[in-house]
């Protein structure tokens, strides 16, 4: 009876393999180039614009806004953030930079050229990550529901719930808008979610395990958190909190891997029945 049950299970598996698409797996990566990064920077927001990196760093009393040279990691411009604020995500909008704060419900809006504070904007809840499409700013707050905001008023235009196979995905942290999708760091994870901005559905995952070895991480909080995209040259940069390096990577899609034909899958599945 046990043999018959096992045989039936294997036969069913063989049929499934023959007719169904293969299960999805995480995309992987290839390092294109490695750049220096300030190991004392508690990275909360990262963007690439006009040949420079712009970075928001966190922690009370240590938060900052920076413009950096990509090749050398040199800080070109620097502004301390008021000590009461724990700075978070960062996005560009027009000639301004918009920087979130964690629990003060305030966004700081700067002139991008001078880093002069122009105004503040209020919002409800916590601020974690921030990015922008061509219409709205997109804010994450650690929940599974990012908000799309009017860039001028910070009024909520709409919300989407991020789900992967029907399950909500929380801990959405630093964000970047890439190829029409929202890329999101998952806090305390080495994975990036690729999210449909229209539906919130997770389109896939990028597995960045091994990018920075544990031996080079100075604390448990030295986690992956920082995505910047150079749209002009199709370059993707990633780093983390307290990381000594910033990486340009090329994503290797899971679909690019060799997948056995359906006929071959069926042969593999039925081989064990003989």
GIFEN-V904186 format. One record per residue. N is the residue number from 1. RES is the residue in one letter. SS is DSSP state (a for helix, b for strand, c for the rest). Layout:
n->N res->RES ss->SS
n->N res->RES ss->SS
This chain:
n->1 res->X ss->c
n->2 res->X ss->a
n->3 res->X ss->a
n->4 res->X ss->a
n->5 res->X ss->a
n->6 res->X ss->a
n->7 res->X ss->a
n->8 res->X ss->a
n->9 res->X ss->a
n->10 res->X ss->a
n->11 res->X ss->a
n->12 res->X ss->a
n->13 res->X ss->a
n->14 res->X ss->a
n->15 res->X ss->a
n->16 res->X ss->a
n->17 res->X ss->a
n->18 res->X ss->a
n->19 res->X ss->a
n->20 res->X ss->c
n->21 res->X ss->c
n->22 res->X ss->c
n->23 res->X ss->c
n->24 res->X ss->c
n->25 res->X ss->c
n->26 res->X ss->c
n->27 res->X ss->b
n->28 res->X ss->b
n->29 res->X ss->b
n->30 res->X ss->b
n->31 res->X ss->b
n->32 res->X ss->b
n->33 res->X ss->b
n->34 res->X ss->b
n->35 res->X ss->b
n->36 res->X ss->b
n->37 res->X ss->c
n->38 res->X ss->c
n->39 res->X ss->c
n->40 res->X ss->c
n->41 res->X ss->c
n->42 res->X ss->c
n->43 res->X ss->b
n->44 res->X ss->b
n->45 res->X ss->b
n->46 res->X ss->b
n->47 res->X ss->b
n->48 res->X ss->b
n->49 res->X ss->b
n->50 res->X ss->c
n->51 res->X ss->c
n->52 res->X ss->b
n->53 res->X ss->b
n->54 res->X ss->b
n->55 res->X ss->b
n->56 res->X ss->b
n->57 res->X ss->b
n->58 res->X ss->c
n->59 res->X ss->c
n->60 res->X ss->c
n->61 res->X ss->c
n->62 res->X ss->c
n->63 res->X ss->c
n->64 res->X ss->b
n->65 res->X ss->b
n->66 res->X ss->b
n->67 res->X ss->b
n->68 res->X ss->b
n->69 res->X ss->c
n->70 res->X ss->c
n->71 res->X ss->c
n->72 res->X ss->c
n->73 res->X ss->c
n->74 res->X ss->c
n->75 res->X ss->b
n->76 res->X ss->b
n->77 res->X ss->b
n->78 res->X ss->b
n->79 res->X ss->b
n->80 res->X ss->b
n->81 res->X ss->c
n->82 res->X ss->c
n->83 res->X ss->c
n->84 res->X ss->c
n->85 res->X ss->c
n->86 res->X ss->c
n->87 res->X ss->b
n->88 res->X ss->b
n->89 res->X ss->b
n->90 res->X ss->b
n->91 res->X ss->b
n->92 res->X ss->b
n->93 res->X ss->b
n->94 res->X ss->c
n->95 res->X ss->c
n->96 res->X ss->b
n->97 res->X ss->b
n->98 res->X ss->b
n->99 res->X ss->b
n->100 res->X ss->b
n->101 res->X ss->b
n->102 res->X ss->c
n->103 res->X ss->c
n->104 res->X ss->c
n->105 res->X ss->c
n->106 res->X ss->b
n->107 res->X ss->b
n->108 res->X ss->b
n->109 res->X ss->b
n->110 res->X ss->b
n->111 res->X ss->b
n->112 res->X ss->c
n->113 res->X ss->c
n->114 res->X ss->c
n->115 res->X ss->c
n->116 res->X ss->c
n->117 res->X ss->b
n->118 res->X ss->b
n->119 res->X ss->b
n->120 res->X ss->b
n->121 res->X ss->b
n->122 res->X ss->b
n->123 res->X ss->c
n->124 res->X ss->c
n->125 res->X ss->c
n->126 res->X ss->c
n->127 res->X ss->c
n->128 res->X ss->c
n->129 res->X ss->b
n->130 res->X ss->b
n->131 res->X ss->b
n->132 res->X ss->b
n->133 res->X ss->c
n->134 res->X ss->c
n->135 res->X ss->c
n->136 res->X ss->c
n->137 res->X ss->b
n->138 res->X ss->b
n->139 res->X ss->b
n->140 res->X ss->b
n->141 res->X ss->c
n->142 res->X ss->c
n->143 res->X ss->c
n->144 res->X ss->c
n->145 res->X ss->b
n->146 res->X ss->b
n->147 res->X ss->b
n->148 res->X ss->b
n->149 res->X ss->b
n->150 res->X ss->c
n->151 res->X ss->c
n->152 res->X ss->c
n->153 res->X ss->c
n->154 res->X ss->c
n->155 res->X ss->c
n->156 res->X ss->b
n->157 res->X ss->b
n->158 res->X ss->b
n->159 res->X ss->b
n->160 res->X ss->b
n->161 res->X ss->b
n->162 res->X ss->c
n->163 res->X ss->b
n->164 res->X ss->b
n->165 res->X ss->c
n->166 res->X ss->c
n->167 res->X ss->b
n->168 res->X ss->b
n->169 res->X ss->c
n->170 res->X ss->c
n->171 res->X ss->c
n->172 res->X ss->b
n->173 res->X ss->b
n->174 res->X ss->b
n->175 res->X ss->b
n->176 res->X ss->b
n->177 res->X ss->b
n->178 res->X ss->b
n->179 res->X ss->c
n->180 res->X ss->c
n->181 res->X ss->b
n->182 res->X ss->b
n->183 res->X ss->b
n->184 res->X ss->b
n->185 res->X ss->b
n->186 res->X ss->b
n->187 res->X ss->c
n->188 res->X ss->c
n->189 res->X ss->c
n->190 res->X ss->c
n->191 res->X ss->b
n->192 res->X ss->b
n->193 res->X ss->b
n->194 res->X ss->b
n->195 res->X ss->b
n->196 res->X ss->b
n->197 res->X ss->c
n->198 res->X ss->c
n->199 res->X ss->c
n->200 res->X ss->c
n->201 res->X ss->b
n->202 res->X ss->b
n->203 res->X ss->b
n->204 res->X ss->b
n->205 res->X ss->b
n->206 res->X ss->b
n->207 res->X ss->b
n->208 res->X ss->c
n->209 res->X ss->c
n->210 res->X ss->c
n->211 res->X ss->c
n->212 res->X ss->c
n->213 res->X ss->c
n->214 res->X ss->a
n->215 res->X ss->a
n->216 res->X ss->a
n->217 res->X ss->c
n->218 res->X ss->c
n->219 res->X ss->c
n->220 res->X ss->c
n->221 res->X ss->c
n->222 res->X ss->c
n->223 res->X ss->c
n->224 res->X ss->b
n->225 res->X ss->b
n->226 res->X ss->b
n->227 res->X ss->b
n->228 res->X ss->b
n->229 res->X ss->b
n->230 res->X ss->b
n->231 res->X ss->c
n->232 res->X ss->c
n->233 res->X ss->c
n->234 res->X ss->c
n->235 res->X ss->b
n->236 res->X ss->b
n->237 res->X ss->b
n->238 res->X ss->b
n->239 res->X ss->b
n->240 res->X ss->b
n->241 res->X ss->c
n->242 res->X ss->c
n->243 res->X ss->c
n->244 res->X ss->c
n->245 res->X ss->b
n->246 res->X ss->b
n->247 res->X ss->b
n->248 res->X ss->b
n->249 res->X ss->b
n->250 res->X ss->b
n->251 res->X ss->b
n->252 res->X ss->b
n->253 res->X ss->c
n->254 res->X ss->a
n->255 res->X ss->a
n->256 res->X ss->a
n->257 res->X ss->c
n->258 res->X ss->c
n->259 res->X ss->c
n->260 res->X ss->c
n->261 res->X ss->c
n->262 res->X ss->a
n->263 res->X ss->a
n->264 res->X ss->a
n->265 res->X ss->a
n->266 res->X ss->a
n->267 res->X ss->a
n->268 res->X ss->a
n->269 res->X ss->a
n->270 res->X ss->a
n->271 res->X ss->a
n->272 res->X ss->c
n->273 res->X ss->c
n->274 res->X ss->c
